[in-house]
C-alpha cells in the first residue's frame, strides 16, 4: 500500500510540474505576443509639433531604477497603462528598422514604448541629448541588438519641426553607475552636438551598461513624407 501511494504521489507531482511548465511557457509566449503587438503601435503619428512642444513642458520624476531588464510581467501589467502625453520626439534608425517615440522622463511606461530622456531641458541638435532604452530580448523590439550596433549607422531624431541626422561614432561599455557619458562635456570634447543612447548588454549583466554615441551631421526641415522616406530608404553612412 505504501509503495502504491508513493507511486500515485509521483504521478501527481509529475502532472503538476507538466501543467505548471505549460502555463509558464504559455505566459511567456502570450506576454511576448502582447509586447510585439504594442510595439507595432505608432505613438508619434498623431502627435503634432505643437503637442510635442507642450509635452516638453510637463513635469516628470525620473525613476532610474526603471533602467533594468523588461520582464514578462512588465508587459502584462504596464503596457495597458501607457499614454502618449509625454512623447516629445521620434527616433528612426533605418539600418535597425526602428521607429520609436522619444518620451520625456525615465519610468516604466515610457521605456516600454521607446526611448526616454535622461536629463531635463535637453534640446535636439544641442549639447549631449541623452536617452535610455530597454535592450529587450525580442528581436526587432525597442533597443534589441543595440548593444552591438556598428559605427557609421544613421539615426534621425525629430521634434516634428526639424530632423536631426546623427551618425554613430563610438560604443562604450561601463559599470552600471558610470553616468559621465551623459554630460554635455562629452559633446564639447568631441567638438559636435551628440545623441547618446544608454542600454544594457544581452545576456543581461546587471552591473554593466552600454553607451552608444552619435554625432550630429545635418539638420533637415521636417515633413512626415521625409521621415517615411528615411525609414524606408535610409542608408548606412560608412565611416573610416
C-alpha positions in Angstrom: 0.0 0.0 0.0 2.8 2.4 0.9 4.6 1.8 -2.4 1.3 2.3 -4.3 0.6 5.6 -2.6 4.1 6.8 -3.3 3.7 5.9 -7.0 0.5 7.9 -7.1 2.2 10.9 -5.5 5.0 10.8 -8.0 2.5 10.8 -10.9 0.5 13.7 -9.4 3.7 15.7 -8.9 4.8 14.9 -12.5 1.4 16.1 -13.8 1.5 19.2 -11.7 5.0 20.1 -12.9 3.9 19.5 -16.5 0.9 21.8 -16.1 3.0 24.5 -14.4 5.5 24.2 -17.2 2.8 24.6 -19.9 1.3 27.6 -18.1 4.7 29.2 -17.7 5.6 28.8 -21.4 2.2 30.0 -22.4 2.5 33.0 -20.2 5.9 33.9 -21.7 4.5 33.4 -25.3 1.4 35.5 -24.5 3.4 38.3 -23.0 5.9 38.3 -25.9 3.0 38.4 -28.3 1.4 41.3 -26.4 4.7 43.2 -26.4 5.2 42.7 -30.1 1.6 43.9 -30.8 2.1 47.0 -28.7 5.5 47.7 -30.3 3.7 48.0 -33.7 1.7 51.0 -32.5 2.9 54.3 -33.9 2.9 56.5 -30.8 4.1 59.6 -32.8 1.9 59.5 -35.9 -1.0 61.6 -34.5 1.1 63.9 -32.3 1.9 67.3 -33.8 4.9 69.5 -33.3 2.8 71.8 -31.1 1.8 68.8 -28.9 5.4 67.6 -28.6 6.4 71.1 -27.5 3.6 71.2 -24.9 4.6 67.7 -23.7 8.2 69.0 -23.2 6.8 71.4 -20.6 5.3 68.7 -18.4 7.0 67.9 -15.1 8.3 64.4 -14.6 10.1 62.4 -12.0 12.9 60.2 -13.2 13.0 56.7 -11.9 16.4 55.4 -12.8 15.7 52.0 -11.3 13.4 51.5 -14.3 16.5 51.0 -16.4 16.5 47.3 -15.9 15.6 44.2 -17.9 12.0 44.0 -19.1 10.1 41.0 -17.6 7.0 39.3 -19.0 5.1 40.7 -16.0 6.1 44.2 -17.1 4.5 43.6 -20.5 1.2 42.5 -19.0 0.9 45.0 -16.1 2.4 48.2 -17.7 1.6 48.2 -21.4 -2.1 48.7 -20.8 -1.4 51.9 -18.9 0.8 53.6 -21.5 -0.3 57.1 -22.6 1.4 59.3 -25.2 1.3 62.7 -23.3 5.0 62.6 -22.6 6.1 61.9 -26.2 8.5 64.7 -27.2 10.1 63.3 -30.3 10.6 60.5 -32.8 13.7 58.4 -33.4 14.2 56.5 -36.6 17.1 54.1 -37.3 16.7 52.6 -40.8 19.5 50.1 -40.5 17.9 48.6 -37.4 14.3 49.0 -38.8 13.3 51.0 -35.7 10.8 53.9 -35.4 10.5 54.8 -31.7 8.9 57.6 -29.7 11.2 59.7 -27.6 9.4 60.3 -24.3 10.2 62.8 -21.5 11.4 61.2 -18.3 12.6 57.8 -17.2 9.8 55.5 -16.0 8.4 52.0 -16.8 5.7 53.3 -19.1 8.0 55.5 -21.3 10.6 52.8 -21.5 8.1 50.2 -22.7 7.1 52.2 -25.8 10.5 53.5 -26.9 13.4 55.6 -25.5 13.2 58.2 -22.7 15.2 61.3 -21.9 17.7 61.2 -19.1 18.0 64.9 -18.4 15.7 67.9 -18.2 16.0 70.8 -20.6 17.6 68.8 -23.4 17.2 70.0 -27.0 17.9 68.1 -30.1 20.9 69.3 -32.0 22.5 70.9 -28.9 24.9 69.5 -26.4 24.5 65.9 -25.4 21.0 64.7 -26.0 20.8 61.5 -23.8 18.2 58.8 -23.8 17.8 55.4 -22.3 16.0 52.3 -23.7 15.5 48.6 -23.0 17.6 46.1 -24.9 14.6 43.7 -25.0 15.2 40.1 -25.9 12.5 40.0 -28.6 14.3 40.7 -32.0 13.1 44.0 -33.6 11.7 45.5 -30.4 12.9 48.6 -28.6 16.7 48.7 -28.5 17.2 45.0 -29.1 20.7 44.4 -30.6 21.8 48.0 -30.0 24.5 46.8 -27.5 26.3 45.5 -30.6 25.4 48.3 -33.1 28.1 49.2 -35.6 29.7 52.6 -36.2 28.5 54.7 -39.1 24.8 54.0 -38.5 22.4 56.8 -39.4 20.0 58.0 -36.7 17.2 60.5 -37.4 15.6 62.3 -34.4 12.8 64.8 -34.8 10.5 67.1 -32.8 8.4 67.5 -36.0 10.0 70.9 -36.5 13.4 69.8 -37.7 15.0 66.4 -38.4 18.4 65.9 -36.8 20.7 63.5 -38.6 23.2 61.7 -36.3 25.8 59.1 -37.1 27.1 56.5 -34.6 30.8 57.0 -33.8 31.5 55.2 -30.5 30.3 52.4 -28.3 31.4 52.3 -24.6 30.7 49.6 -22.0 30.8 50.8 -18.5 29.8 49.9 -14.9 26.1 50.5 -14.1 26.7 53.7 -12.1 29.1 55.4 -14.6 27.0 58.2 -16.0 29.7 60.6 -17.1 28.8 59.9 -20.8 25.5 61.7 -20.2 27.2 65.1 -19.6 27.3 67.9 -22.1 31.1 68.0 -21.6 31.3 64.8 -23.8 29.9 66.8 -26.7 32.2 69.7 -26.0 35.2 67.4 -26.1 34.0 65.8 -29.3 33.5 69.1 -30.9 30.0 68.5 -32.1 26.5 68.0 -30.7 25.8 64.4 -29.9 23.0 61.9 -29.3 23.7 59.3 -26.6 21.7 56.1 -26.1 22.1 54.1 -22.8 21.0 50.5 -22.8 22.1 47.2 -21.3 24.0 44.2 -22.8 22.5 40.8 -23.6 22.7 38.4 -22.0 21.9 40.7 -19.1 24.9 41.8 -16.9 23.4 43.7 -14.0 26.5 45.8 -13.3 27.1 46.9 -16.9 25.7 49.5 -19.2 26.3 50.2 -22.9 26.5 53.8 -24.3 26.1 54.4 -28.0 27.3 57.8 -29.1 26.3 59.5 -32.3 27.4 62.9 -33.7 25.3 65.5 -35.5 26.0 65.8 -39.2 22.9 67.5 -40.7 19.7 69.3 -39.8 16.8 68.9 -42.2 13.3 70.6 -42.5 10.7 68.2 -41.2 7.9 66.5 -43.1 6.1 63.3 -42.5 6.9 62.2 -46.0 10.6 62.8 -45.4 10.6 60.7 -42.2 8.8 57.9 -44.1 11.4 58.1 -46.9 14.3 58.0 -44.4 12.8 55.0 -42.7 12.2 53.1 -45.9 15.3 54.1 -47.9 17.8 55.3 -45.2 21.3 54.2 -45.9 24.2 53.3 -43.7 26.8 56.0 -43.9 30.2 54.4 -43.9 33.0 55.9 -41.7 36.6 55.1 -41.9 
